[in-house]
Amino acid sequence: MNRTFRELTNAISNCQICASHFEHDPRPVFQLSQKASILVAGQAPGRKVHKSGIPFDDPSGDRLRDWMGVSTETFYDADKIAILPMGFCYPGHGRSGDLPPRQECAEAWRQQILDVMPNIQLTLVIGRYAMEWHLGSLKNCKLTDVVRAWKSYAPTIIPLPHPSPRNNIWLRKNAWFEKDVLPALQRRVRKSLS
């Protein structure tokens, strides 16, 4: 069944396919427009984003906007930047942080919505779950190696580590990311928005 963009976004907003797996009510969080030229392919909303209903409304979002070199106003302009996590709802908390995104979400919705977003010029693939979907199997690859090989995915895709404060140690150990990747990322973002 081919649905229109509006039908898809309405269906996603009301999605309940993972409801039985949560201890909370589902609250799909995303930002989409067919006019968007940049796609932020993230993991899943955290607890704070689940409460606010605003994607990347947390310290991770502050860092991501800084990495991209965009204002909050630009970031939340759906006609410029689409935000499509692998899982639309907060997956809950596990022993060492948030649980991974539910797979049902991407299986049900991801390709359908991407098929009706013709203007995407740049996809920022954030974290391992998004990388697996957008870049193919990374079974024997470390996230660091994928991010280090960012030029092989450019100019349409840039793989990024998660901007979470939990990744501060990774960022300190991998100073090349800030020196080499971020200036290129900001150039590509400016070009895609112009």
Secondary structure as UniProt FT lines:
FT   HELIX           5..13
FT   TURN            17..18
FT   HELIX           19..21
FT   TURN            34..35
FT   STRAND          38..41
FT   HELIX           47..52
FT   TURN            55..56
FT   HELIX           59..68
FT   HELIX           72..75
FT   TURN            78..80
FT   STRAND          81..83
FT   STRAND          93..94
FT   TURN            95..96
FT   STRAND          97..98
FT   HELIX           103..105
FT   HELIX           106..110
FT   HELIX           111..115
FT   TURN            118..119
FT   STRAND          122..126
FT   HELIX           128..135
FT   TURN            139..140
FT   HELIX           143..148
FT   HELIX           150..152
FT   TURN            153..156
FT   STRAND          157..160
FT   HELIX           165..167
FT   HELIX           168..173
FT   HELIX           175..176
FT   HELIX           177..181
FT   HELIX           182..193
//
